[in-house]
Amino acid sequence: MAAVKKGIFWVILAAVVYALLSYHFILIGNTVKVLKKSELTLHYTFYNAKGKPNDAILSIDELRRDGIADLLVDMGRMSEEEKEAFLAGYEKEGY
């Protein structure tokens, strides 16, 4: 019985670690949004966007690459036109 409990513990721990490596947890306003990462990493696993301007949020390569601009549009923090303008600016700079 103890071996089964240990096995269950390790499976749950592995699942939690995998989730932390696979997803960004973004605090926008009073809600937490989940954003799939493009690669397994611990960079920006938890990010507080509360009170930060959109250009500061979009300046983070990992978050921008993983689609935080679409999340900002969905949350009403920016329009589709603003998103396109921001992303076009980053494409010109070579990011």
N, C-alpha and C positions, 0 to 999 in steps of 0.2 A: 504494500500500500504506500509506503514511504517513497519507493522508487517512482510510482505513478505520479505522486504529488510533485516530486522533483522534476519529472519530465514535463508535466503541465506548466510548472513555473518557468522552465527554460523556454518552452514554446511561446508562452505569453511574452516573456522578456524579449525574445527574438522578434516577435511581431511588433512590439512597441519600438524597438530600435529600427526596424525596417521602415515603419511609418515615419519616424523622425528623419530618416535619411531620404525619404521619398516625397515628402510634402512640406510646403511652406504653410505656416499658420499665421495669417495676417489679421491683426486687429485693426479694423476700420470702423470708426465711430464706436458703437457699443456692441458690435458683432465680430465674431471670429470667422474669417473665410479661409477655406482650404484651397491651396493652389498646388498642382502637381509640379514637381521639380523635373527638369530635363535630364538631370544626372543625380546619382546617389551622392549626397554630400550633406554636411551639417551647416553649411553657409546659409545664413538667413532663414533658419528653420522657424524661428519666432521673430516676427517683425511688427512693430507698433507704428502704424501709419497715422495714428491719431494726432491731429494738429500739424502734420507735415504737409508742405505744399507738394503738388503733383510733380513738379520738376525735380524735387529732392527724391521722391520715391522712384521716379523713372530713371534717375541717374545711376541706380544700382543695376549693373549689368545682369546679374543672375535673375533678379525679379523681373526686369524688362524682358529678358529672353524667355522667361517662363509664362509670360502673359498677364502681368499685373495691370497693364494698360486696359485690357478688356474688363478686368475686375473693377477698375476705377470707373469705367463707363457704366457697367452694370449697377454699381452702387450710387450712380448719379454724381460722382465727384468731378467728372469731366464729360464733355460731349465727344461724339465720334470724330468731329472735325478737329477738336483739340488733340485728341489721341493721334490722329494722322499727322498733324503738324509736329507734335513732339517726336514721334517715331521717325519722321522724315529728317528732322534735325540730327538725330543720332545716326541715321544711315549715312548722312553727308560726312559726319565726323569719322566714319569708319568703324563704329561700334556695332 
